Amino acid sequence: MSMQAILIDSSGRLTWGTAATPEPAAGEVRIRIHATAVNRADLLQRQGLYPPPAGASTILGLECAGLVDAVGDGVTRWRPGDAVCALLAGGGYAEYVCVDANHCLPVPAGLSLAEAACLPEAFATAWLNLHEEARLQPGERVLLPAGASGVGTAAIQLCRLFGNPCFVSVGSAVKLQRCLELGATGGVLRGEPLAALLKPDGVYVVLDPVAGETLEEHLSLLRPDGRLVLIGLMGGRHARVDLGRLLAKRLRIIGSTLRNRSAAQKSALIERLGREVWPHFATGALRAVVDRRFPLQEAAAAHEWVAANRNVGKVALVLDGYSA
């Protein structure tokens, strides 16, 4: 049995082709995908810079939403026909994907499948790194470089929900306005000094997807016992850091990735996300921030949109046109 999927040819070009339809193993469900979403990890994998973990699908796509199509042995929570969204290690740019049943969450009431497809990776990353890695406490101030990204817009909403003033740096006035509307306390345009915005109080936590030359500036804004969680290297993988400041202020730099964590770690994270975060979508306190929808067959155009930093929030890829 075969399915349609986005494949990567030898030159890195995305093509619409045929792949084998996966079969669910014990403990897995198979999802008939209605929508997935673009993550920067997809762009890196396409360039050969971020290979999937051992045993994961080589097809792009780290999240999806759709209907359960089949269940493997031992699965009792989900049944065929259930509307779910899921955190994936790969395989989202296709008609079907198999995933650990414990890595799925129900589609929140009132959300479309395209909206739900844009939730798992962004909110799992934001929750994991703010609340579990950085151990963010109520009232602590947060800095979100790239605040208009998918993870950034999720983190802004979580900060607002749990009582943490947050500040952003973004690439345009339009993006800054959108971040303020989502609940950011303040922000600057990229390249403008952050110190004037944040001093004298500074921040307790930085959720940093940039690194590179900006890492030292971000560290300088941390209060004593502050934590910087490094989740990306958009600005480069090398940086000059004043180690004396780390010692004097007892700062911590925490490296964190989500994709290569164990199945058990992801299951525990999804369980906490379902308990602590998911109920707030039904009340409207949290929402999906979807910048644009592209047909999955136009994934290359969606990648160009994200690579050019034109999006605020997530970009969805929809299998059945724009209606999902």
Secondary structure by P-SEA (a helix, b strand, c coil): cbbbbbbbccccccccccccbbbbcccbbbbccccccccaaaaaaaacccccccccccccccccccccccccccccccccccccccccccccccccccccccccccccccccaaaaaacaaaaaaaaaaacccccccccbbbbbcccccaaaaaaaaaaaaabbbbbbccccaaaaaaaaaacccccccccccccccccccccccccccccccaaaaaaaaccccbbbbbcccccccbbbbaaaaaaaabbbbbbbbcccccaaaaaaaaaaaacccaaaaaaccccccccccccccaaaaaaaaaaacccccbbbbbcccccc
